Amino acid sequence: MKKLIFLITLLMFSCKEHYTREEVITMLESNNTDSVLTACKFISENKDTTYNHYLLKDPYQWKITHNWRFLGMNGYEGRMKTLRKVTGIAPPNKITSTPDSSIVEFYRKVLKE
């Protein structure tokens, strides 16, 4: 029984989500906060800088999610934290759930968009 529980636990933690580029872009352009945050998580885990333009495309999504994986986080916060992790550059202000245009402009300048 212990071996079975161990195997199930191992399987749960070893399953990593894989998405195509088109799926990630579609999730980032979605109005669904869960989709946006799922895409942000995928980008953060892979440290993929090719999505930076899409992360800054509509950064002011203020709706929060009630999904247990991202509880209380909104699209803005997920996008900015992803940019911080992918670029390795911390913004001038702390990233909170309240959209801050100075952080968005900071990353636009850093990425020269």
DSSP file (Angstrom, degrees, kcal/mol; ACC not computed):
  #  RESIDUE AA STRUCTURE BP1 BP2  ACC     N-H-->O    O-->H-N    N-H-->O    O-->H-N    TCO  KAPPA ALPHA  PHI   PSI    X-CA   Y-CA   Z-CA
    1    1 A M     >        0   0    0      0, 0.0     4,-2.2     0, 0.0     5,-0.2   0.000 360.0 360.0 360.0 -41.4    0.0    0.0    0.0
    2    2 A K  H  >  +     0   0    0      1,-0.2     4,-2.3     2,-0.2     5,-0.1   0.876 360.0  52.4 -64.3 -36.6    2.8    2.4    0.8
    3    3 A K  H  > S+     0   0    0      2,-0.2     4,-2.5     1,-0.2    -1,-0.2   0.893 108.3  50.8 -65.8 -38.7    4.5    1.7   -2.5
    4    4 A L  H  > S+     0   0    0      2,-0.2     4,-2.4     1,-0.2    -2,-0.2   0.922 111.1  47.3 -64.7 -44.9    1.2    2.5   -4.3
    5    5 A I  H  X S+     0   0    0     -4,-2.2     4,-2.5     1,-0.2    -2,-0.2   0.905 112.2  51.1 -62.9 -41.3    0.8    5.8   -2.5
    6    6 A F  H  X S+     0   0    0     -4,-2.3     4,-2.6     2,-0.2    -2,-0.2   0.924 110.8  48.0 -61.8 -45.0    4.5    6.6   -3.3
    7    7 A L  H  X S+     0   0    0     -4,-2.5     4,-2.4     2,-0.2    -2,-0.2   0.898 111.9  49.0 -64.2 -41.2    4.0    5.8   -7.0
    8    8 A I  H  X S+     0   0    0     -4,-2.4     4,-2.2     2,-0.2    -1,-0.2   0.923 113.1  47.6 -64.3 -43.6    0.9    7.9   -7.2
    9    9 A T  H  X S+     0   0    0     -4,-2.5     4,-1.9     2,-0.2    -2,-0.2   0.914 111.6  50.4 -63.1 -43.3    2.6   10.8   -5.5
   10   10 A L  H  X S+     0   0    0     -4,-2.6     4,-1.6     1,-0.2    -2,-0.2   0.907 110.5  49.8 -61.3 -42.9    5.6   10.5   -7.7
   11   11 A L  H  X S+     0   0    0     -4,-2.4     4,-1.2     1,-0.2    -1,-0.2   0.902 108.4  52.9 -62.4 -42.3    3.4   10.5  -10.8
   12   12 A M  H  < S+     0   0    0     -4,-2.2    -1,-0.2     1,-0.2    -2,-0.2   0.896 114.4  41.1 -62.1 -40.8    1.5   13.6   -9.7
   13   13 A F  H  < S+     0   0    0     -4,-1.9    -1,-0.2     1,-0.2    -2,-0.2   0.709 112.9  53.5 -83.0 -19.9    4.7   15.6   -9.2
   14   14 A S  H  < S+     0   0    0     -4,-1.6     2,-0.7    -5,-0.2    -1,-0.2   0.627  82.9  99.8 -89.9 -12.3    6.5   14.3  -12.3
   15   15 A C     <  -     0   0    0     -4,-1.2     2,-0.4    -3,-0.2    -4,-0.0  -0.638  54.9-173.7 -76.5 116.2    3.7   15.3  -14.6
   16   16 A K        -     0   0    0     -2,-0.7     2,-0.2     2,-0.0    -2,-0.0  -0.920  24.7-117.7-113.5 137.4    4.6   18.6  -16.3
   17   17 A E        -     0   0    0     -2,-0.4     2,-0.4     1,-0.0    -2,-0.0  -0.520  27.5-163.4 -75.7 137.7    2.2   20.4  -18.5
   18   18 A H        +     0   0    0     -2,-0.2     2,-0.3     0, 0.0    24,-0.0  -0.981   9.9 177.7-123.0 134.1    3.3   20.9  -22.1
   19   19 A Y        -     0   0    0     -2,-0.4     2,-0.1    20,-0.1    -2,-0.0  -0.953  27.5-118.2-132.4 151.5    1.8   23.4  -24.5
   20   20 A T     >  -     0   0    0     -2,-0.3     4,-2.1     1,-0.1     5,-0.2  -0.413  35.6-106.8 -78.9 165.5    2.5   24.4  -28.0
   21   21 A R  H  > S+     0   0    0      1,-0.2     4,-2.4     2,-0.2     5,-0.2   0.904 121.6  52.3 -59.2 -42.4    3.5   28.0  -28.8
   22   22 A E  H  > S+     0   0    0      1,-0.2     4,-2.4     2,-0.2    -1,-0.2   0.881 107.9  51.2 -63.5 -39.0    0.1   28.7  -30.3
   23   23 A E  H  > S+     0   0    0      2,-0.2     4,-2.3     1,-0.2    -1,-0.2   0.906 110.3  48.7 -65.1 -41.4   -1.7   27.4  -27.1
   24   24 A V  H  X S+     0   0    0     -4,-2.1     4,-2.4     2,-0.2    -2,-0.2   0.919 112.2  48.4 -65.2 -43.5    0.5   29.6  -24.9
   25   25 A I  H  X S+     0   0    0     -4,-2.4     4,-1.9     1,-0.2    -2,-0.2   0.914 111.3  50.5 -63.1 -42.8   -0.2   32.7  -27.0
   26   26 A T  H  < S+     0   0    0     -4,-2.4     4,-0.5     1,-0.2    -1,-0.2   0.903 110.8  49.3 -61.3 -41.8   -3.9   32.0  -27.0
   27   27 A M  H >< S+     0   0    0     -4,-2.3     3,-0.8     1,-0.2    -2,-0.2   0.902 110.7  49.9 -65.1 -40.5   -3.9   31.6  -23.2
   28   28 A L  H 3< S+     0   0    0     -4,-2.4    -1,-0.2     1,-0.2    -2,-0.2   0.833 112.0  47.8 -67.3 -31.9   -2.0   34.9  -22.8
   29   29 A E  T 3< S+     0   0    0     -4,-1.9    -1,-0.2    -5,-0.2    -2,-0.2   0.482  93.5 107.2 -86.5  -2.7   -4.5   36.7  -25.1
   30   30 A S    <   -     0   0    0     -3,-0.8    -3,-0.0    -4,-0.5     6,-0.0  -0.324  69.5-139.4 -74.3 155.9   -7.5   35.2  -23.3
   31   31 A N  S    S+     0   0    0     -2,-0.0     2,-0.7     4,-0.0    -1,-0.1   0.456  78.1 103.0 -88.2  -3.8   -9.8   37.2  -20.9
   32   32 A N     >  -     0   0    0      1,-0.2     4,-2.1    -5,-0.1     3,-0.2  -0.723  63.5-155.1 -84.5 115.6   -9.8   34.2  -18.6
   33   33 A T  H  > S+     0   0    0     -2,-0.7     4,-2.6     1,-0.2     5,-0.2   0.864  92.7  56.3 -61.0 -38.4   -7.5   34.8  -15.7
   34   34 A D  H  > S+     0   0    0      1,-0.2     4,-2.1     2,-0.2    -1,-0.2   0.908 108.3  48.2 -60.1 -41.9   -6.9   31.1  -15.1
   35   35 A S  H  > S+     0   0    0     -3,-0.2     4,-2.3     2,-0.2    -2,-0.2   0.919 111.7  49.3 -64.5 -44.2   -5.7   30.7  -18.7
   36   36 A V  H  X S+     0   0    0     -4,-2.1     4,-2.4     1,-0.2    -2,-0.2   0.926 113.2  46.3 -61.3 -45.5   -3.4   33.7  -18.4
   37   37 A L  H  X S+     0   0    0     -4,-2.6     4,-2.3     2,-0.2    -1,-0.2   0.843 109.8  53.8 -69.6 -33.2   -1.8   32.5  -15.1
   38   38 A T  H  X S+     0   0    0     -4,-2.1     4,-2.2    -5,-0.2    -1,-0.2   0.921 110.6  47.1 -64.2 -43.4   -1.4   29.0  -16.5
   39   39 A A  H  X S+     0   0    0     -4,-2.3     4,-2.6     2,-0.2    -2,-0.2   0.909 111.1  51.8 -63.4 -42.0    0.5   30.4  -19.5
   40   40 A C  H  X S+     0   0    0     -4,-2.4     4,-2.6     1,-0.2    -2,-0.2   0.902 109.3  49.8 -61.4 -41.6    2.6   32.6  -17.1
   41   41 A K  H  X S+     0   0    0     -4,-2.3     4,-2.5     2,-0.2    -1,-0.2   0.922 111.3  49.0 -62.9 -44.5    3.5   29.5  -15.0
   42   42 A F  H  X S+     0   0    0     -4,-2.2     4,-1.7     1,-0.2    -2,-0.2   0.920 113.1  46.9 -61.4 -45.0    4.5   27.6  -18.1
   43   43 A I  H  X>S+     0   0    0     -4,-2.6     5,-1.5     2,-0.2     4,-1.1   0.909 112.7  50.0 -64.7 -42.7    6.7   30.5  -19.3
   44   44 A S  H  <5S+     0   0    0     -4,-2.6     3,-0.4     1,-0.2    -2,-0.2   0.916 109.4  50.6 -62.2 -44.6    8.3   31.0  -15.9
   45   45 A E  H  <5S+     0   0    0     -4,-2.5    -1,-0.2     1,-0.2    -2,-0.2   0.860 119.2  37.1 -63.3 -35.1    9.1   27.3  -15.5
   46   46 A N  H  <5S-     0   0    0     -4,-1.7    -1,-0.2    -5,-0.2    -2,-0.2   0.516  98.2-137.5 -93.9  -6.7   10.8   27.3  -19.0
   47   47 A K  T  <5 +     0   0    0     -4,-1.1     2,-0.7    -3,-0.4    -3,-0.2   0.912  38.0 174.4  47.2  49.8   12.3   30.8  -18.7
   48   48 A D    > < -     0   0    0     -5,-1.5     3,-0.8     1,-0.1    -1,-0.2  -0.784  22.2-173.3 -93.1 111.5   11.2   31.4  -22.2
   49   49 A T  G >   +     0   0    0     -2,-0.7     3,-1.4     1,-0.2     4,-0.2   0.521  69.5  85.8 -82.4  -5.5   11.9   35.0  -23.3
   50   50 A T  G 3  S+     0   0    0      1,-0.3     3,-0.2     2,-0.1    -1,-0.2   0.628  86.0  56.4 -72.1 -10.4   10.2   34.7  -26.7
   51   51 A Y  G <> S+     0   0    0     -3,-0.8     4,-1.9     1,-0.2     3,-0.5   0.372  72.4 104.8 -99.3   3.6    6.8   35.5  -25.0
   52   52 A N  H <> S+     0   0    0     -3,-1.4     4,-1.4     1,-0.3    -1,-0.2   0.875  78.1  54.0 -54.9 -41.9    7.8   38.8  -23.5
   53   53 A H  H  4 S+     0   0    0     -4,-0.2     4,-0.4    -3,-0.2     3,-0.3   0.907 110.1  47.4 -58.9 -42.5    5.9   40.8  -26.1
   54   54 A Y  H >> S+     0   0    0     -3,-0.5     4,-0.6     1,-0.2     3,-0.5   0.815 106.0  58.2 -71.3 -30.5    2.7   38.9  -25.3
   55   55 A L  H 3< S+     0   0    0     -4,-1.9    -1,-0.2     1,-0.2    -2,-0.2   0.818 112.6  40.6 -67.1 -29.8    3.2   39.4  -21.6
   56   56 A L  T 3< S+     0   0    0     -4,-1.4    -1,-0.2    -3,-0.3    -2,-0.2   0.433  91.7  90.4 -96.6  -0.6    3.2   43.1  -22.1
   57   57 A K  T <4 S+     0   0    0     -3,-0.5    -1,-0.1    -4,-0.4    -2,-0.1   0.930 111.2   1.3 -65.3 -47.7    0.4   43.2  -24.6
   58   58 A D  S  < S+     0   0    0     -4,-0.6     3,-0.4    -3,-0.1    -1,-0.3  -0.586  78.5 159.4-137.6  71.9   -2.5   43.6  -22.2
   59   59 A P        +     0   0    0      0, 0.0     2,-0.5     0, 0.0    21,-0.2   0.630  53.8  78.8 -77.5 -13.2   -0.9   43.8  -18.7
   60   60 A Y        +     0   0    0     -4,-0.1     2,-0.8    15,-0.1    15,-0.1  -0.131  51.4 144.1 -94.0  41.4   -3.6   45.5  -16.7
   61   61 A Q        +     0   0    0     -2,-0.5    15,-2.5    -3,-0.4    16,-0.3  -0.699  20.0 176.2 -79.3 112.5   -5.9   42.5  -16.1
   62   62 A W        +     0   0    0     -2,-0.8    -1,-0.2    13,-0.2     2,-0.2   0.581  37.9 112.8 -96.9 -12.0   -7.2   43.1  -12.7
   63   63 A K        -     0   0    0     11,-0.1    12,-0.8     1,-0.1     2,-0.2  -0.430  59.3-141.2 -66.7 132.0   -9.7   40.1  -12.3
   64   64 A I  B     -A   74   0A   0     10,-0.2     2,-0.3    -2,-0.2    10,-0.2  -0.509   9.7-126.5 -89.7 162.0   -8.5   37.7   -9.7
   65   65 A T        -     0   0    0      8,-1.8     7,-2.4     5,-0.4     8,-0.2  -0.755  10.8-160.2-105.7 154.5   -8.8   33.9   -9.9
   66   66 A H        +     0   0    0     -2,-0.3     2,-0.2     5,-0.2     5,-0.2   0.192  52.3 127.2-113.8  11.6  -10.3   31.5   -7.4
   67   67 A N    >   -     0   0    0      3,-0.1     3,-1.0     1,-0.1     4,-0.4  -0.506  67.6-127.1 -67.8 136.3   -8.4   28.5   -8.8
   68   68 A W  T 3  S+     0   0    0      1,-0.2     3,-0.4    -2,-0.2    -1,-0.1   0.755 106.1  57.3 -61.9 -25.3   -6.6   26.8   -6.0
   69   69 A R  T 3  S+     0   0    0      1,-0.2    -1,-0.2     0, 0.0    -2,-0.0   0.823 124.2  20.3 -74.2 -30.4   -3.2   26.9   -7.9
   70   70 A F  S X  S+     0   0    0     -3,-1.0     3,-2.6     3,-0.1    -5,-0.4   0.007  85.2 178.9-126.5  27.2   -3.3   30.7   -8.2
   71   71 A L  T 3  S-     0   0    0     -4,-0.4    -5,-0.2    -3,-0.4     3,-0.1  -0.010  70.7  -0.7 -45.6 121.2   -5.7   31.7   -5.5
   72   72 A G  T 3  S+     0   0    0     -7,-2.4     2,-0.3     1,-0.3    -1,-0.3   0.406  99.2 125.5  83.0  -1.5   -6.1   35.5   -5.3
   73   73 A M    <   -     0   0    0     -3,-2.6    -8,-1.8    -8,-0.2    -1,-0.3  -0.650  44.9-152.0 -91.0 147.0   -3.7   36.4   -8.0
   74   74 A N  B  >  -A   64   0A   0     -2,-0.3     4,-2.2   -10,-0.2   -10,-0.2  -0.661  30.6-101.8-111.1 172.8   -4.7   38.5  -11.0
   75   75 A G  H  > S+     0   0    0    -12,-0.8     4,-2.5    -2,-0.2     5,-0.2   0.874 118.9  53.7 -61.2 -40.2   -3.4   38.6  -14.6
   76   76 A Y  H  > S+     0   0    0    -15,-2.5     4,-2.6     2,-0.2     5,-0.2   0.948 109.9  46.8 -58.9 -50.4   -1.3   41.7  -14.0
   77   77 A E  H  > S+     0   0    0    -16,-0.3     4,-2.3     1,-0.2     5,-0.2   0.906 113.1  49.0 -61.5 -43.4    0.5   40.2  -11.0
   78   78 A G  H  X S+     0   0    0     -4,-2.2     4,-1.9     2,-0.2    -1,-0.2   0.911 112.4  47.9 -62.5 -43.5    1.2   36.9  -12.9
   79   79 A R  H  X S+     0   0    0     -4,-2.5     4,-2.3     2,-0.2    -2,-0.2   0.924 114.0  45.6 -64.5 -45.4    2.5   38.7  -16.0
   80   80 A M  H  X S+     0   0    0     -4,-2.6     4,-2.3     2,-0.2    -2,-0.2   0.888 112.7  49.8 -69.3 -38.6    4.8   41.0  -14.0
   81   81 A K  H  X S+     0   0    0     -4,-2.3     4,-2.1    -5,-0.2    -1,-0.2   0.867 110.7  51.6 -66.5 -34.8    6.2   38.2  -11.8
   82   82 A T  H  X S+     0   0    0     -4,-1.9     4,-3.0    -5,-0.2     5,-0.3   0.927 109.7  48.7 -65.8 -44.8    6.8   36.1  -14.9
   83   83 A L  H  X S+     0   0    0     -4,-2.3     4,-2.6     1,-0.2     6,-0.4   0.901 110.2  52.3 -61.4 -40.0    8.7   39.0  -16.5
   84   84 A R  H  X S+     0   0    0     -4,-2.3     4,-1.6     1,-0.2     5,-0.3   0.920 114.6  42.0 -61.0 -43.4   10.8   39.4  -13.3
   85   85 A K  H  < S+     0   0    0     -4,-2.1    -2,-0.2     2,-0.2    -1,-0.2   0.912 117.4  45.4 -71.4 -42.7   11.7   35.7  -13.3
   86   86 A V  H  < S+     0   0    0     -4,-3.0    -2,-0.2     1,-0.2    -3,-0.2   0.906 121.7  36.1 -70.2 -42.4   12.4   35.4  -17.1
   87   87 A T  H  < S-     0   0    0     -4,-2.6    -1,-0.2    -5,-0.3    -2,-0.2   0.778  95.0-137.8 -82.1 -26.3   14.4   38.6  -17.4
   88   88 A G     <  +     0   0    0     -4,-1.6     2,-0.5    -5,-0.4    -3,-0.1   0.635  65.4 120.9  76.8  13.2   16.1   38.3  -14.0
   89   89 A I        -     0   0    0     -6,-0.4    -1,-0.2    -5,-0.3    -2,-0.2  -0.949  57.4-141.0-115.8 121.9   15.6   42.1  -13.5
   90   90 A A        -     0   0    0     -2,-0.5     4,-0.1    -3,-0.1    -5,-0.0  -0.576  22.6-119.9 -79.6 141.1   13.6   43.3  -10.5
   91   91 A P        -     0   0    0      0, 0.0    12,-0.1     0, 0.0    -1,-0.1  -0.271  25.3-107.6 -74.0 167.2   11.3   46.3  -11.1
   92   92 A P  S    S+     0   0    0      0, 0.0     2,-0.3     0, 0.0    11,-0.1   0.795 102.8  41.9 -67.5 -27.7   11.7   49.5   -9.2
   93   93 A N  S    S-     0   0    0      7,-0.1     2,-0.2     1,-0.0     7,-0.0  -0.800  99.0 -91.8-116.6 160.2    8.6   48.9   -7.1
   94   94 A K        -     0   0    0     -2,-0.3     2,-0.6     1,-0.1     9,-0.1  -0.467  41.7-118.0 -68.6 138.7    7.2   45.8   -5.4
   95   95 A I        +     0   0    0     -2,-0.2     2,-0.2    -4,-0.1    -1,-0.1  -0.705  46.9 162.5 -80.9 120.1    4.9   43.7   -7.6
   96   96 A T        -     0   0    0     -2,-0.6     4,-0.1     2,-0.4    -3,-0.0  -0.622  55.7 -92.4-123.8-175.6    1.4   43.6   -5.9
   97   97 A S  S    S+     0   0    0     -2,-0.2   -20,-0.2     2,-0.1   -21,-0.2   0.644 102.7  88.6 -77.0 -13.3   -2.1   42.8   -7.1
   98   98 A T  S    S-     0   0    0    -22,-0.1    -2,-0.4     1,-0.1   -36,-0.0  -0.767  90.6-115.2 -85.8 119.7   -2.7   46.5   -7.8
   99   99 A P        -     0   0    0      0, 0.0     2,-0.5     0, 0.0    -2,-0.1  -0.292  30.4-163.9 -57.3 132.4   -1.6   47.3  -11.3
  100  100 A D    >>  -     0   0    0     -4,-0.1     4,-1.6     1,-0.1     3,-0.8  -0.965  13.3-159.4-124.2 112.9    1.3   49.8  -11.4
  101  101 A S  H 3> S+     0   0    0     -2,-0.5     4,-2.7     1,-0.2     5,-0.2   0.773  90.6  63.6 -65.1 -25.9    2.0   51.5  -14.7
  102  102 A S  H 3> S+     0   0    0      2,-0.2     4,-1.8     1,-0.2    -1,-0.2   0.863 103.7  47.7 -67.5 -33.3    5.6   52.4  -13.6
  103  103 A I  H <> S+     0   0    0     -3,-0.8     4,-2.3     2,-0.2    -2,-0.2   0.915 112.4  48.7 -71.1 -43.0    6.4   48.6  -13.5
  104  104 A V  H  X S+     0   0    0     -4,-1.6     4,-2.1     1,-0.2    -2,-0.2   0.938 113.9  46.1 -61.3 -46.7    4.8   48.0  -16.9
  105  105 A E  H  X S+     0   0    0     -4,-2.7     4,-2.4     2,-0.2    -1,-0.2   0.863 108.8  57.2 -65.0 -35.6    6.7   51.0  -18.4
  106  106 A F  H  X S+     0   0    0     -4,-1.8     4,-2.5    -5,-0.2    -1,-0.2   0.947 110.2  43.0 -58.6 -49.5    9.9   49.8  -16.7
  107  107 A Y  H  X S+     0   0    0     -4,-2.3     4,-2.4     1,-0.2    -2,-0.2   0.840 110.8  55.6 -69.3 -32.1    9.7   46.4  -18.4
  108  108 A R  H  X>S+     0   0    0     -4,-2.1     5,-2.3    -5,-0.2     4,-0.5   0.912 111.7  44.0 -63.6 -40.7    8.7   48.0  -21.7
  109  109 A K  H  <5S+     0   0    0     -4,-2.4     3,-0.5     3,-0.2    -2,-0.2   0.909 112.7  51.3 -69.4 -41.8   11.9   50.1  -21.5
  110  110 A V  H  <5S+     0   0    0     -4,-2.5    -2,-0.2     1,-0.2    -1,-0.2   0.910 118.6  37.4 -60.7 -41.7   14.0   47.1  -20.4
  111  111 A L  H  <5S-     0   0    0     -4,-2.4    -1,-0.2    -5,-0.2    -2,-0.2   0.470 107.7-130.2 -90.4  -2.0   12.7   45.1  -23.3
  112  112 A K  T  <5       0   0    0     -4,-0.5    -3,-0.2    -3,-0.5    -4,-0.1   0.927 360.0 360.0  53.0  55.2   12.7   48.1  -25.7
  113  113 A E      <       0   0    0     -5,-2.3    -4,-0.1    -6,-0.1    -1,-0.1   0.414 360.0 360.0 -97.0 360.0    9.2   47.7  -26.9
